[in-house]
Every structure is written in structure tokens, then in C-alpha cells.
Amino acid sequence: MRRIRGIRLLAVAVVGLLLAGCTGLPTSGPPNPGLAIGGEEDTLIYTPIASGPKPGDSPEGIVKGFLEASMTPADNWEIAQEFLTDDFRPTWKPGTLVTIDESVLQRKFQSSTDSEDKSAKNAEVHAQFDQVANVDASGAYNAESGLGKATYQLKRVKGEWRIAKAADGIVLDAETFGQVYQKYALKYFDTSWSHLVPDVRWFPRRTAMATSVARALISGKPSDWLAPAVRNAFTEDITLAGDAVTVDSSQVATVALSRSALSASASDLARMRTQLEGSLSGAGVAEVRFTVDGAPLEAGTVPLDENIQEAGVLVQNAETFGRAVSGDTIEPVGGLTAQIAKITAPIRAVDVSLDATLASVQLQDGTVWALADGNPTKLDVRADLIEPSLDPFGFTWTVPRGAPRELQAWGVQGPTSHPIANAWPPYDSISQLRVSADGARVAAVATQAGQRQLVVAAVLRGKSSEPTELGTPHVVSLLPGPTLGLGWVGSDTLAVLSSTPDPALTMYPVGGPSVATAPPDAAAALAGAKATTGLRVLGSDGSVYAQRGSSWQVSVEGIRVLGTRAGY
């Protein structure tokens, strides 16, 4: 059993500001069902509250208690500070770094002082743990596995041991992390100012979450890997005035800004409000109102390109291509159904634009075509191409499996090929690639020196929105073996279908712990969606499965190709 130092549990009702953002842990072991991406908990959140130091605790006991107190962030980790000397307490910065380890049970401690030595005045305790990730001061989650070590120097103060020196930050085990920290998505604009792009951050659970999120957006910066592809309407001279964002019973947030906001243009203010409302929606906020020196500052909102997605799964059976909406009924998809019907060669993959006016089609011989305006256009005939990905600006991305650096994007007119610079420079091969619905990010399963990795990169674009370059790849996770499919689920999560070492469908938030579940038997391909309820898996027998609760149900049978929608 886990060692508990008199832990109490505080039940906090899930209302307004406390929406569930944790996608379930642990990060390894057998698959376990977790909270659906974007779902809400309908139960109470239990925030663990640890106890302070006990009289007569040994140096090792003090360090264990201090680490356990990391689970209670109230009042800047006030309980954890009780384990520190008076001199060290004001200099310790708990929010600098969160080190996440596998389990409390796997922690090891070694003290330089015998616990029975009553004459000792100083002690040193070395801790060792199995690290799986960390969260930096900005709230960004980074998968980082390895052996973690920490040293704690203690002094005897009035007969009791207290920590006199330690590294800034806290240590939480993976199970406790999701109880103490909550996931939020800061929203930035893409370079066209037409899409909001999420940047996932984790903040300690508090009643004033809106303040934490607003401060991170207004005064912070996007993650380094994402920065080249996004824009922030809040300039450096505009700051959050005051200590808190107030949210009324109608879920309207009042955000006080510095006086420099008075010089912002109407369009800039509208972008600022749109960004902030998108970021605060995860904290239960429905509307944002700005003030300066207590007076209202009027701000509108800007229209966004909505990722409209029709109901039904895209499929091809022996007779037609279309949208399966109920039972075995397949409805036409705009003019694409008739165009695909004219293709006599076997089809491997179909990726359809969200407005159903354009499709990227790969034949079994590997060639990639574009279908639009009633005319098929041959795009790429290079050997060993992986399945193409269509982006929201109408460009089809193609790349040979063994040459990741030869990534290209194709415009339908011409057709025109756009080589993409800095494409996956460290990788030897690539097996899957999907551009996000906002067009600012691209995800891939790529291999470097025999190690498969799930990676994302920022997408830089030219004046006509054509992709020109990729940013530095960011590793979301190392993968244990070959993968069968990759797709976006929502705006900030990637679904990976794998068959080895064990069949699994794993959800990887781009900046968060993963959740693995067992896929249907003989799973062979997947199609992403705006939500987990829309996720579909194709079995080798031609059955398409949808997840309902913890089980998989057949939604349509006799399918040869499971189509995908651009951006998912």
C-alpha cells in the first residue's frame, strides 16, 4: 500500500471554473479507459490535502513528507513549506518545475545520518525515482523518461529536522499529477488570423483558474516548437492589471488590462478578446469583457474559419464511396462520389476536405491524385509514398516512406509542387503524416536510428498559404513498435493505432500524459475526428467500429477503404 501521512481529501464541486481537463493516468501498464477527450467529469473532484511534519520525524521521513505535500498546492504549497527551515522557505520556488515519476512505491531514499543519532545537527538525504515527464514554469508538459535524482540538505531546528536546501520545484507521481494539475489549452492565432491553435498547459487546481490561464496567455509565450506558426494579439506592452480575473454567475469574465491597451486598434482588441475567450472556455467562461482603470474597454470578436464536419463516416464499399450515416446506407458526398466512381483502379486512401469539394486519393499502386471540379489531377508518382494528407488550404502533402526530407505539398492548379524545407531533418523514415485542421501543425510517426517517435512540427506558410517550411520537430512520445494509423482527435490530441508489442489505440495529447485502450480485434486503420465519439477503426474483415463507452460496436460492414477528413 502507498504510504500516506494522514492525507485528507477535500471534495470540490465541479462548477463553472473547475472543468475536468485530465485525460486519465497511468502512463504505462495495461490499457485503462480514461475520460473522453474534451469530456467533463460529472462527479466531485477530490483534491488531496497532505499533513505537515510530525514531531520526531527522521530526515528521511521529513523528505518523504515534503514530497507527499507536493499534492497540495493551496497558498503556494503552504503545507510543503512547513517542512522547510525559516531561512529557506522564502527562497523556495515550487512552481518552477514539476517532476513526474512513475510511482511513489518506486522511490528510493538514502540518508547520511542515522535516525537514532540524537546528536546530529545536519543531514543529507538522496532521493531516486523513475521519471516519466516534467512540467516547466510555463505549464508545458514534456515527456522525459529516465532516472531522476534529488538531494535534500537538512538541519535540526529546535530538536526537529527541517529541509535547509533543495532544488526548486516539486515531485508528483503520475497517479497524483492529474488530481493536482489540470489541463488547459491556450489559444493563439495562426499566421492567417483565421484559426485558433491550441497550446496545452497544465496549472495547479485552484478556484481562480481563469486568472492562471489569462496571465499565461497575456504575459506568456507560445511553446518554442509552435511559435513560428502562431501569432499572439496581445503585444508585450499589454499586461494583466490587478491580481485576479473575476467571473460572475453568468460566466462572464472581467479582465483588467494595463493602460497600453487603450492604444490598441479595434481589430487588435477583437483578436485579443477572441483569443482569450477561446482560452478561457476550458475554465467555464462564456464571455470576456475588458476594462482599463475600472472603465469598460469595448472589444468585438473576429470570425474564425469553422471546421464544419458532416455527420457520418466516409467509406468505400464494393459499390460506392460516400458517407455512412445509418446501418448500411451510404449517402453521396457532394460531387466526389461520382468522381471516385469513375476510378477503376483499386483505391488505398481517400482524404476529403471539410467542405467536401476536394479529395486527395491514393491508388493501390501508390500514385496520388486530386479530385476537384469534376476533373482528376495526377499529383505525385514517386515510389513508396505514404498516405497523403490534405490541409485546410487545399494543399495535398506527400512524402516517400524512406525519404522524409522530400516532403512536398501540391496545389490542385497546375498542378504545382511546393517542396517543404527543413522537413524532419533527424529522421530516416516516415510511416504516417497528418496535418491539423488549423493548418499550423503537422504530426508524423517517424523513425530515427531505429526508434519510432510520434512528433509534431509547426507549419510555416507563404503569401498564398502554401506550406514552405517546417519548424523544429517536437517529440510527443517514443513509440514501442510499428503503427497502423494516425489521426487527430479534436484540436490537441493524436490517436495512434498500433499492433505490437500489443494491440493498442493510444491517445496522446500534444502536451500531456497518454491513455491507452484496447482496439477492436484485427484493427487495420483509423480515421480521426473532432471528438472521440466520431473516431472510427477499420477491421481487416471490412467492419468499421465506433467506441461506445468501454466497448467497440460495429457501425457498418463490407468496407474496403475507411476515408478520412482533412485535419483529422
C-alpha positions as CSV (number, residue, x, y, z in Angstrom):
1,M,0.0,0.0,0.0
2,R,1.1,3.5,-0.7
3,R,2.5,5.3,2.4
4,I,0.0,8.1,3.5
5,R,0.9,10.7,6.1
6,G,-2.6,11.3,7.4
7,I,-3.9,12.6,4.0
8,R,-7.3,14.2,4.0
9,L,-9.5,14.6,0.9
10,L,-11.3,17.8,0.1
11,A,-14.3,17.5,-2.2
12,V,-14.6,20.3,-4.6
13,A,-17.8,20.5,-6.7
14,V,-17.3,20.8,-10.4
15,V,-18.8,24.1,-11.2
16,G,-18.0,26.8,-13.7
17,L,-14.3,27.3,-13.2
18,L,-13.3,23.7,-12.4
19,L,-13.9,21.7,-15.6
20,A,-12.1,18.4,-16.0
21,G,-9.1,18.5,-18.2
22,C,-7.2,15.4,-17.1
23,T,-7.2,12.6,-19.6
24,G,-6.5,9.8,-17.1
25,L,-3.4,8.1,-15.9
26,P,-1.2,6.0,-15.6
27,T,1.2,6.4,-18.4
28,S,2.2,2.8,-18.7
29,G,0.9,-0.7,-18.0
30,P,-2.2,-2.4,-19.3
31,P,-4.8,-0.2,-21.2
32,N,-7.3,1.6,-19.0
33,P,-10.3,3.6,-20.0
34,G,-10.0,7.3,-19.3
35,L,-12.1,10.4,-19.6
36,A,-13.0,11.1,-23.2
37,I,-11.0,13.9,-24.9
38,G,-12.9,17.1,-24.3
39,G,-15.3,15.4,-21.9
40,E,-16.4,16.6,-18.4
41,E,-16.4,14.8,-15.1
42,D,-19.8,14.5,-13.6
43,T,-18.5,13.7,-10.2
44,L,-16.8,15.6,-7.4
45,I,-13.1,16.4,-7.8
46,Y,-11.2,15.2,-4.7
47,T,-8.2,17.4,-4.1
48,P,-5.8,15.6,-1.8
49,I,-4.5,17.5,1.2
50,A,-1.4,16.3,2.9
51,S,-0.3,16.6,6.6
52,G,2.5,18.7,7.9
53,P,5.6,17.4,9.6
54,K,5.2,15.1,12.6
55,P,7.3,15.5,15.8
56,G,10.3,13.2,15.9
57,D,10.4,12.6,12.1
58,S,13.7,11.3,10.8
59,P,15.5,13.2,8.0
60,E,14.2,10.5,5.5
61,G,10.7,10.9,7.0
62,I,10.8,14.7,6.6
63,V,11.8,14.4,2.9
64,K,9.1,11.8,2.2
65,G,6.5,14.1,3.9
66,F,7.8,17.1,1.9
67,L,7.4,15.2,-1.4
68,E,3.9,14.0,-0.4
69,A,2.9,17.6,0.5
70,S,3.5,18.4,-3.2
71,M,0.0,17.2,-3.8
72,T,-1.5,20.2,-2.0
73,P,-0.8,23.5,-3.9
74,A,-3.1,25.7,-1.8
75,D,-1.5,29.0,-0.7
76,N,1.7,28.4,-2.7
77,W,2.2,24.9,-1.3
78,E,1.9,26.2,2.3
79,I,1.9,22.7,3.8
80,A,5.1,21.7,2.0
81,Q,6.7,24.9,3.3
82,E,6.2,23.6,6.8
83,F,9.0,21.1,6.1
84,L,11.5,23.9,5.3
85,T,13.6,26.0,7.6
86,D,12.6,29.6,8.1
87,D,15.6,30.8,6.1
88,F,14.9,28.5,3.1
89,R,11.1,28.9,3.0
90,P,11.0,32.4,1.3
91,T,13.5,31.4,-1.4
92,W,12.0,28.0,-2.5
93,K,10.0,28.3,-5.7
94,P,7.6,25.4,-6.0
95,G,6.1,26.4,-9.4
96,T,9.4,26.4,-11.2
97,L,9.2,22.7,-12.2
98,V,7.1,19.6,-11.7
99,T,8.9,16.3,-12.0
100,I,6.5,13.5,-12.6
101,D,7.6,10.0,-11.6
102,E,6.1,6.5,-12.2
103,S,5.1,5.7,-8.7
104,V,5.6,6.6,-5.0
105,L,6.4,2.9,-4.4
106,Q,9.4,3.0,-6.6
107,R,11.1,5.9,-4.9
108,K,14.3,5.2,-3.0
109,F,15.9,7.2,-0.2
110,Q,19.3,7.2,1.4
111,S,20.1,9.3,4.5
112,S,23.6,10.3,5.6
113,T,22.5,10.3,9.2
114,D,21.3,7.5,11.4
115,S,17.7,8.3,12.5
116,E,18.7,7.3,16.1
117,D,21.6,9.7,16.3
118,K,20.3,12.5,18.5
119,S,23.5,14.5,18.4
120,A,23.5,15.0,14.6
121,K,22.7,18.6,13.6
122,N,23.0,18.2,9.8
123,A,21.8,15.5,7.4
124,E,21.7,14.8,3.7
125,V,19.0,12.7,2.0
126,H,19.4,11.4,-1.5
127,A,16.2,10.5,-3.4
128,Q,15.9,8.4,-6.6
129,F,12.9,7.9,-8.7
130,D,11.7,6.8,-12.2
131,Q,10.9,10.0,-14.1
132,V,8.3,9.9,-16.9
133,A,7.7,13.6,-17.6
134,N,8.0,17.2,-16.3
135,V,6.0,20.4,-16.4
136,D,8.0,23.6,-16.7
137,A,7.3,27.0,-15.2
138,S,5.1,27.9,-18.2
139,G,2.9,24.8,-17.6
140,A,4.2,23.0,-20.7
141,Y,4.3,19.2,-20.3
142,N,7.3,17.3,-21.7
143,A,7.7,13.6,-21.8
144,E,11.1,12.9,-20.4
145,S,11.9,9.3,-19.2
146,G,14.9,8.3,-17.1
147,L,16.4,8.0,-13.7
148,G,15.6,11.1,-11.6
149,K,17.8,12.1,-8.6
150,A,17.5,14.8,-6.0
151,T,19.4,15.8,-2.9
152,Y,18.0,17.4,0.2
153,Q,20.1,19.1,2.9
154,L,18.5,19.2,6.4
155,K,19.2,21.0,9.7
156,R,17.9,20.2,13.1
157,V,15.9,23.2,14.3
158,K,14.7,23.2,17.9
159,G,15.0,19.4,18.0
160,E,13.2,18.8,14.7
161,W,14.6,18.1,11.2
162,R,13.8,20.6,8.5
163,I,15.0,21.0,4.9
164,A,17.5,23.8,4.5
165,K,18.4,23.4,0.9
166,A,16.7,21.7,-2.1
167,A,16.1,22.3,-5.8
168,D,13.2,24.4,-6.7
169,G,10.0,22.7,-7.9
170,I,8.0,19.7,-6.7
171,V,7.8,15.9,-7.4
172,L,4.5,14.2,-8.1
173,D,3.8,10.6,-9.0
174,A,1.8,10.0,-12.3
175,E,-1.3,9.0,-10.4
176,T,-1.5,12.1,-8.3
177,F,-0.5,14.5,-11.1
178,G,-3.9,14.5,-12.6
179,Q,-5.5,15.2,-9.3
180,V,-3.3,18.2,-8.6
181,Y,-2.9,19.7,-12.0
182,Q,-5.4,20.5,-14.7
183,K,-5.1,20.7,-18.5
184,Y,-6.0,23.9,-20.4
185,A,-5.3,25.0,-23.9
186,L,-4.0,28.5,-24.6
187,K,-5.3,29.7,-27.9
188,Y,-3.1,31.5,-30.4
189,F,-3.9,32.6,-34.0
190,D,-2.4,31.0,-37.0
191,T,-0.5,33.4,-39.3
192,S,-3.6,34.0,-41.4
193,W,-5.5,35.2,-38.3
194,S,-8.3,32.8,-39.3
195,H,-7.8,29.8,-37.0
196,L,-7.2,29.4,-33.3
197,V,-4.3,27.0,-32.5
198,P,-4.1,25.3,-29.1
199,D,-1.0,25.2,-26.9
200,V,-1.7,22.8,-24.0
201,R,-0.6,23.9,-20.5
202,W,-1.1,22.4,-17.0
203,F,-1.9,24.5,-13.9
204,P,-2.4,23.6,-10.3
205,R,-6.1,23.2,-9.5
206,R,-7.4,26.3,-7.8
207,T,-10.7,28.1,-7.6
208,A,-9.4,31.0,-9.6
209,M,-8.3,29.1,-12.7
210,A,-9.3,31.9,-15.0
211,T,-6.6,34.1,-13.6
212,S,-3.9,31.5,-14.2
213,V,-5.0,30.9,-17.8
214,A,-5.4,34.6,-18.6
215,R,-2.0,35.5,-17.2
216,A,-0.3,32.7,-19.1
217,L,-1.8,33.9,-22.4
218,I,-1.4,37.7,-21.9
219,S,2.1,37.7,-20.4
220,G,3.5,34.4,-21.6
221,K,4.7,33.0,-24.9
222,P,3.7,30.0,-27.1
223,S,5.8,26.9,-26.8
224,D,9.1,27.2,-28.7
225,W,8.3,24.5,-31.2
226,L,4.9,26.1,-32.0
227,A,6.0,29.7,-32.0
228,P,6.9,30.0,-35.8
229,A,3.4,29.1,-36.8
230,V,1.3,31.2,-34.5
231,R,0.6,34.9,-33.5
232,N,-0.5,36.5,-30.3
233,A,-2.7,39.5,-30.5
234,F,-1.5,40.6,-27.0
235,T,1.6,42.7,-27.5
236,E,4.4,42.8,-24.9
237,D,3.3,46.2,-23.6
238,I,-0.2,44.9,-22.7
239,T,-0.4,43.2,-19.3
240,L,-3.0,41.9,-16.9
241,A,-3.7,44.6,-14.3
242,G,-4.5,43.5,-10.8
243,D,-4.3,40.1,-9.2
244,A,-7.4,38.4,-10.4
245,V,-9.8,37.8,-13.3
246,T,-13.3,37.9,-11.9
247,V,-16.0,35.6,-13.2
248,D,-19.7,36.3,-12.4
249,S,-22.6,33.8,-12.1
250,S,-23.3,34.2,-15.8
251,Q,-19.7,33.0,-16.6
252,V,-18.7,36.4,-17.8
253,A,-15.0,37.2,-17.1
254,T,-13.9,40.7,-16.4
255,V,-10.3,41.1,-17.4
256,A,-8.5,44.3,-16.3
257,L,-5.8,45.3,-18.7
258,S,-2.9,47.9,-18.5
259,R,-3.4,51.3,-19.9
260,S,-1.4,50.4,-23.0
261,A,-4.5,48.5,-24.2
262,L,-6.1,51.9,-24.9
263,S,-3.9,52.4,-27.9
264,A,-4.8,49.0,-29.5
265,S,-6.9,49.2,-32.7
266,A,-10.4,47.8,-32.8
267,S,-9.2,44.8,-34.9
268,D,-6.4,44.1,-32.4
269,L,-8.9,44.3,-29.4
270,A,-11.3,41.9,-31.3
271,R,-8.5,39.4,-31.8
272,M,-7.4,39.7,-28.2
273,R,-10.9,39.0,-27.0
274,T,-11.4,36.1,-29.4
275,Q,-8.1,34.6,-28.2
276,L,-8.9,35.0,-24.5
277,E,-12.5,33.7,-24.8
278,G,-11.1,30.6,-26.6
279,S,-8.5,30.0,-23.9
280,L,-10.9,30.6,-21.0
281,S,-13.6,28.3,-22.4
282,G,-11.9,25.4,-20.7
283,A,-12.3,27.3,-17.4
284,G,-16.1,27.6,-17.9
285,V,-16.0,31.2,-19.2
286,A,-18.6,32.1,-21.8
287,E,-17.7,35.8,-22.5
288,V,-14.8,38.1,-21.8
289,R,-15.1,41.8,-21.1
290,F,-12.1,44.2,-20.9
291,T,-11.6,47.1,-18.5
292,V,-8.9,49.7,-18.1
293,D,-8.7,51.6,-14.8
294,G,-12.2,50.2,-14.0
295,A,-13.8,51.6,-17.1
296,P,-15.1,49.3,-19.8
297,L,-13.0,48.8,-22.9
298,E,-15.2,47.8,-25.9
299,A,-14.0,44.9,-27.9
300,G,-15.7,42.8,-30.6
301,T,-14.7,39.4,-31.8
302,V,-13.3,38.2,-35.2
303,P,-14.9,35.4,-37.3
304,L,-13.0,32.2,-37.5
305,D,-12.9,29.5,-40.2
306,E,-15.2,26.9,-38.7
307,N,-14.2,23.3,-39.1
308,I,-17.6,22.2,-40.2
309,Q,-17.9,18.4,-40.4
310,E,-20.9,16.5,-41.6
311,A,-22.2,13.5,-39.6
312,G,-21.3,10.0,-40.8
313,V,-18.2,8.1,-41.6
314,L,-16.5,8.2,-45.0
315,V,-16.3,4.8,-46.5
316,Q,-15.9,2.9,-49.8
317,N,-17.5,-0.5,-50.3
318,A,-17.8,-2.7,-53.4
319,E,-20.4,-0.3,-54.9
320,T,-19.7,3.3,-54.0
321,F,-17.9,5.9,-51.9
322,G,-19.8,8.1,-49.6
323,R,-21.0,8.8,-46.1
324,A,-22.3,6.0,-44.0
325,V,-25.0,7.6,-41.8
326,S,-27.1,4.7,-40.5
327,G,-27.0,1.0,-41.0
328,D,-25.6,0.1,-44.4
329,T,-26.9,3.2,-46.1
330,I,-24.2,5.2,-47.8
331,E,-25.1,8.7,-49.0
332,P,-23.2,10.6,-51.7
333,V,-20.6,13.2,-50.7
334,G,-21.1,16.2,-52.9
335,G,-19.7,15.6,-56.4
336,L,-16.9,13.5,-55.1
337,T,-18.9,10.2,-55.0
338,A,-19.5,10.4,-58.8
339,Q,-15.8,11.3,-59.5
340,I,-14.5,8.4,-57.4
341,A,-16.9,6.0,-59.1
342,K,-15.1,6.7,-62.4
343,I,-11.8,5.4,-60.9
344,T,-11.4,1.8,-62.0
345,A,-8.1,1.1,-60.2
346,P,-8.1,-0.1,-56.6
347,I,-8.0,2.7,-54.0
348,R,-5.8,2.8,-50.9
349,A,-6.8,6.0,-49.2
350,V,-9.2,9.0,-49.6
351,D,-8.8,12.3,-47.6
352,V,-11.7,14.7,-48.1
353,S,-11.8,18.5,-47.4
354,L,-14.2,19.6,-44.7
355,D,-16.5,21.3,-47.3
356,A,-16.4,18.1,-49.4
357,T,-15.3,19.9,-52.6
358,L,-11.8,18.4,-52.8
359,A,-10.3,15.0,-52.2
360,S,-6.8,13.5,-52.2
361,V,-6.9,9.9,-53.4
362,Q,-4.1,7.4,-53.3
363,L,-4.3,4.3,-55.5
364,Q,-3.0,0.9,-54.6
365,D,-0.1,1.5,-57.0
366,G,0.9,4.4,-54.8
367,T,0.1,7.3,-57.1
368,V,-1.7,10.3,-55.6
369,W,-4.5,12.2,-57.3
370,A,-6.6,15.2,-56.5
371,L,-10.3,15.3,-57.3
372,A,-11.9,18.7,-57.7
373,D,-14.3,20.5,-60.1
374,G,-15.1,17.2,-61.8
375,N,-11.5,16.7,-63.0
376,P,-9.0,14.2,-61.6
377,T,-5.5,15.6,-61.4
378,K,-2.4,13.4,-61.1
379,L,-0.1,14.9,-58.4
380,D,2.7,12.6,-57.3
381,V,4.1,9.4,-58.9
382,R,7.2,8.9,-56.7
383,A,7.8,5.4,-55.4
384,D,6.8,4.2,-51.9
385,L,4.6,7.2,-51.0
386,I,2.8,7.0,-47.7
387,E,-0.9,8.0,-47.5
388,P,-1.4,11.7,-48.4
389,S,-2.8,14.4,-46.1
390,L,-5.0,17.3,-47.3
391,D,-4.6,20.6,-45.4
392,P,-7.3,23.2,-44.8
393,F,-5.9,25.4,-47.5
394,G,-6.3,22.8,-50.2
395,F,-2.7,21.5,-50.4
396,T,-2.1,17.8,-50.6
397,W,1.0,16.6,-48.6
398,T,3.0,13.7,-49.9
399,V,6.3,12.1,-48.9
400,P,8.2,8.8,-49.7
401,R,8.4,6.4,-46.8
402,G,12.2,6.3,-46.9
403,A,12.9,9.9,-47.6
404,P,11.2,12.2,-45.0
405,R,13.2,15.2,-46.2
406,E,11.5,15.0,-49.6
407,L,8.2,16.2,-48.2
408,Q,6.1,18.2,-50.8
409,A,2.7,20.0,-50.9
410,W,0.7,20.1,-54.0
411,G,-1.7,22.7,-55.2
412,V,-4.5,21.5,-57.5
413,Q,-4.0,24.2,-60.1
414,G,-1.2,23.2,-62.5
415,P,-0.7,21.1,-60.5
416,T,2.0,22.9,-58.6
417,S,4.5,21.2,-56.3
418,H,5.9,23.0,-53.2
419,P,9.0,21.5,-51.7
420,I,8.9,21.9,-47.9
421,A,12.2,23.0,-46.3
422,N,13.5,21.6,-43.0
423,A,11.3,18.5,-43.3
424,W,12.0,16.1,-40.5
425,P,15.8,16.6,-40.6
426,P,16.8,14.0,-38.0
427,Y,14.6,11.1,-39.3
428,D,15.4,8.2,-41.5
429,S,11.9,7.1,-42.5
430,I,8.3,8.1,-42.0
431,S,5.1,5.9,-41.9
432,Q,2.2,8.3,-41.2
433,L,1.6,12.0,-41.5
434,R,-1.5,14.2,-40.7
435,V,-1.8,18.0,-41.0
436,S,-4.0,19.5,-38.3
437,A,-7.4,21.2,-39.0
438,D,-5.9,24.6,-38.3
439,G,-3.1,24.0,-40.8
440,A,-0.5,25.3,-38.3
441,R,0.8,21.9,-37.2
442,V,1.7,18.6,-38.8
443,A,2.1,15.3,-36.9
444,A,4.0,12.3,-38.0
445,V,5.3,8.9,-37.0
446,A,8.9,8.9,-37.9
447,T,12.0,6.8,-37.2
448,Q,15.4,7.9,-36.1
449,A,18.2,5.3,-35.6
450,G,15.6,2.5,-35.3
451,Q,13.4,4.3,-32.7
452,R,9.9,5.3,-33.8
453,Q,8.7,8.6,-32.5
454,L,5.4,10.5,-32.5
455,V,6.4,14.0,-33.5
456,V,4.8,17.4,-34.3
457,A,6.1,20.4,-36.1
458,A,5.0,24.0,-36.8
459,V,4.0,24.7,-40.4
460,L,5.3,27.9,-42.0
461,R,3.4,29.3,-45.0
462,G,3.8,31.7,-47.8
463,K,1.7,34.6,-49.0
464,S,-0.8,32.2,-50.7
465,S,-0.9,30.0,-47.6
466,E,1.3,27.4,-49.4
467,P,3.4,25.4,-46.9
468,T,7.1,26.4,-47.2
469,E,8.9,25.1,-44.2
470,L,8.6,23.1,-41.0
471,G,9.7,24.2,-37.6
472,T,11.9,22.1,-35.3
473,P,10.3,18.7,-34.6
474,H,8.8,18.3,-31.1
475,V,8.7,14.7,-29.7
476,V,5.3,13.9,-28.3
477,S,6.3,10.4,-27.3
478,L,8.6,7.4,-28.1
479,L,6.6,4.5,-29.7
480,P,7.2,0.9,-28.8
481,G,6.7,-0.5,-32.3
482,P,5.2,-0.2,-35.8
483,T,2.0,1.8,-36.2
484,L,-1.1,1.2,-38.3
485,G,-2.7,4.6,-38.2
486,L,-2.5,8.2,-37.0
487,G,-5.2,10.8,-36.7
488,W,-6.1,14.0,-34.9
489,V,-8.9,13.8,-32.2
490,G,-10.1,17.3,-31.5
491,S,-7.5,20.0,-31.8
492,D,-4.9,18.9,-29.4
493,T,-4.8,15.1,-29.2
494,L,-3.3,12.4,-31.5
495,A,-4.7,8.9,-31.8
496,V,-2.2,6.2,-32.7
497,L,-3.2,2.7,-33.7
498,S,-0.6,0.0,-33.1
499,S,-0.4,-3.8,-33.2
500,T,2.9,-4.5,-31.5
501,P,4.0,-5.3,-28.9
502,D,0.3,-5.5,-28.0
503,P,-2.7,-4.1,-30.0
504,A,-3.5,-0.6,-28.6
505,L,-5.3,2.6,-29.5
506,T,-3.4,5.3,-27.6
507,M,-4.5,8.9,-27.2
508,Y,-1.5,11.3,-27.0
509,P,-2.4,14.9,-26.0
510,V,0.2,17.2,-27.6
511,G,1.5,18.1,-24.1
512,G,0.1,15.6,-21.7
513,P,0.0,12.0,-20.4
514,S,-1.2,9.3,-22.8
515,V,-4.2,7.0,-22.3
516,A,-4.2,3.5,-24.0
517,T,-7.2,1.3,-24.7
518,A,-7.6,-2.0,-26.4
519,P,-8.8,-1.6,-30.1
520,P,-11.2,-3.9,-31.8
521,D,-9.9,-7.2,-33.0
522,A,-7.8,-7.2,-36.2
523,A,-7.8,-3.4,-36.3
524,A,-6.1,-2.2,-39.5
525,A,-6.8,1.6,-39.9
526,L,-8.3,4.5,-38.2
527,A,-10.0,7.9,-39.0
528,G,-9.7,10.8,-36.6
529,A,-12.5,13.2,-35.7
530,K,-13.4,16.3,-33.8
531,A,-14.3,14.1,-30.8
532,T,-13.7,10.6,-29.6
533,T,-17.3,9.8,-30.4
534,G,-16.5,10.3,-34.1
535,L,-13.3,8.2,-34.1
536,R,-13.6,5.1,-36.3
537,V,-11.5,2.0,-36.7
538,L,-11.5,-0.3,-39.7
539,G,-11.0,-4.1,-39.1
540,S,-9.3,-6.4,-41.5
541,D,-12.7,-8.1,-42.1
542,G,-14.2,-4.8,-43.5
543,S,-16.1,-3.9,-40.4
544,V,-16.0,-0.3,-39.2
545,Y,-16.1,0.2,-35.4
546,A,-17.2,3.0,-33.2
547,Q,-16.4,3.2,-29.5
548,R,-19.4,3.3,-27.2
549,G,-18.3,3.6,-23.6
550,S,-15.6,1.0,-23.0
551,S,-16.7,-1.3,-25.8
552,W,-16.4,-1.3,-29.6
553,Q,-19.5,-1.7,-31.8
554,V,-19.8,-2.3,-35.5
555,S,-21.3,0.7,-37.3
556,V,-21.0,-0.5,-40.9
557,E,-19.7,-3.6,-42.6
558,G,-18.3,-4.6,-46.0
559,I,-15.9,-1.7,-46.2
560,R,-12.8,-1.7,-48.4
561,V,-11.5,1.8,-47.6
562,L,-12.0,3.9,-44.5
563,G,-11.9,7.6,-45.6
564,T,-10.6,10.5,-43.6
565,R,-11.5,14.1,-43.3
566,A,-8.8,16.8,-43.7
567,G,-7.3,17.9,-40.5
568,Y,-8.2,14.7,-38.5
